[in-house]
Amino acid sequence: MTDTTDTETSEHLRAALRHLEAARQQGELRKTNAVALENVSNTVSTVLREYEGDE
């Protein structure tokens, strides 16, 4: 990947986390989906940390 692609990927992952957290704080998440979305959020966070560690 190029530096531009790396930066774009990192920004997309951060944006996804911001959107998930904003929805969670505003109570827009159904309780039935809360666990699944938390798992997605945790996975994205983990990928982002690993991705940044490779740089």
Backbone bond lengths (Angstrom), bond angles and torsions (degrees), N, CA, C in turn:
res aa  C-N    CA-C-N  psi(-1)  N-CA   C-N-CA  omega(-1)  CA-C   N-CA-C  phi
1 M - - - 1.453 - - 1.518 109.77 -
2 T 1.311 114.40 155.87 1.453 118.85 177.40 1.520 109.30 -90.04
3 D 1.327 115.58 167.08 1.465 120.07 177.63 1.523 110.88 -59.96
4 T 1.334 117.11 -37.33 1.464 121.11 179.29 1.523 110.30 -64.25
5 T 1.315 117.13 -44.46 1.458 121.50 178.76 1.521 110.42 -64.13
6 D 1.325 117.30 -41.71 1.460 121.56 178.26 1.520 110.71 -60.25
7 T 1.310 116.70 -45.02 1.463 121.37 179.97 1.521 110.55 -64.66
8 E 1.322 117.66 -42.41 1.460 121.31 179.83 1.533 110.50 -64.53
9 T 1.310 117.42 -42.11 1.459 121.42 178.81 1.519 110.13 -61.78
10 S 1.300 116.74 -45.96 1.458 121.69 179.33 1.527 110.92 -60.46
11 E 1.306 116.91 -43.76 1.461 121.06 179.69 1.528 111.81 -66.03
12 H 1.322 117.43 -39.05 1.469 120.76 177.94 1.532 110.85 -64.11
13 L 1.326 116.83 -40.87 1.462 120.30 178.20 1.527 110.81 -64.78
14 R 1.313 116.87 -42.80 1.470 120.17 178.52 1.529 111.04 -64.63
15 A 1.312 117.45 -40.80 1.470 121.03 178.73 1.523 110.81 -62.88
16 A 1.334 117.03 -41.04 1.462 120.72 178.40 1.518 110.55 -61.00
17 L 1.321 117.00 -42.79 1.461 120.50 178.24 1.523 111.60 -64.44
18 R 1.332 117.21 -40.53 1.476 120.38 178.95 1.521 110.99 -63.37
19 H 1.327 117.29 -42.64 1.464 120.95 -179.77 1.529 111.30 -65.36
20 L 1.325 116.95 -42.75 1.464 120.38 178.20 1.522 111.25 -62.09
21 E 1.320 116.49 -44.68 1.460 119.98 -178.64 1.532 110.99 -67.14
22 A 1.317 117.88 -40.04 1.467 120.59 178.39 1.522 110.95 -62.87
23 A 1.317 117.32 -43.14 1.465 120.94 178.56 1.520 110.64 -64.00
24 R 1.330 116.01 -40.33 1.470 120.35 179.99 1.534 109.95 -63.41
25 Q 1.323 117.33 -43.87 1.460 121.95 -177.95 1.531 111.93 -68.68
26 Q 1.304 116.90 -31.24 1.460 121.04 -179.27 1.521 111.94 -86.13
27 G 1.317 116.62 0.20 1.451 120.62 178.00 1.512 113.62 70.60
28 E 1.312 117.84 24.70 1.448 121.67 -177.67 1.533 113.02 -87.03
29 L 1.298 116.24 -1.96 1.452 119.25 -178.58 1.522 109.32 -95.06
30 R 1.298 117.02 133.73 1.455 120.34 174.27 1.512 108.85 -70.67
31 K 1.305 115.80 144.62 1.461 119.31 -179.17 1.522 111.29 -59.77
32 T 1.324 117.12 -32.97 1.464 119.10 -179.16 1.523 111.41 -67.58
33 N 1.321 117.19 -23.51 1.462 121.24 -179.47 1.522 112.31 -98.44
34 A 1.313 117.17 -9.39 1.459 120.69 -173.61 1.525 112.35 -58.55
35 V 1.322 117.37 -44.57 1.463 120.64 -178.38 1.521 110.51 -66.30
36 A 1.319 117.11 -44.05 1.465 120.60 179.70 1.528 110.67 -62.43
37 L 1.321 117.32 -43.40 1.459 120.30 -179.71 1.524 111.44 -69.14
38 E 1.310 116.64 -33.49 1.458 119.01 175.90 1.522 109.94 -64.74
39 N 1.323 116.65 -39.89 1.469 120.27 177.47 1.525 110.99 -63.42
40 V 1.328 117.01 -41.65 1.471 120.96 177.68 1.521 109.46 -62.39
41 S 1.321 115.98 -46.00 1.457 120.61 -179.96 1.520 111.05 -59.83
42 N 1.322 116.61 -44.67 1.467 120.65 179.14 1.524 111.22 -63.68
43 T 1.317 116.35 -40.18 1.466 120.39 179.34 1.521 111.04 -64.93
44 V 1.333 116.62 -45.43 1.466 120.45 179.18 1.528 109.68 -62.09
45 S 1.326 116.97 -41.76 1.465 120.40 178.49 1.525 110.95 -61.15
46 T 1.307 116.09 -43.99 1.465 120.74 179.76 1.525 110.91 -62.81
47 V 1.335 116.39 -46.44 1.467 120.22 178.87 1.515 110.77 -60.43
48 L 1.328 116.80 -42.63 1.462 120.66 -179.79 1.529 111.11 -63.25
49 R 1.331 116.94 -43.42 1.469 119.97 178.48 1.525 111.30 -62.96
50 E 1.328 116.77 -43.25 1.467 120.23 178.59 1.522 110.81 -65.97
51 Y 1.315 115.50 -41.15 1.462 121.30 179.67 1.521 110.61 -61.32
52 E 1.348 116.11 -44.93 1.462 119.50 -179.67 1.514 111.16 -69.91
53 G 1.337 117.55 -29.38 1.459 120.95 177.60 1.515 112.83 -68.78
54 D 1.340 116.12 -25.13 1.473 120.90 179.27 1.509 112.90 -80.20
55 E 1.312 117.35 -14.58 1.467 119.96 -176.24 1.493 112.52 -74.85
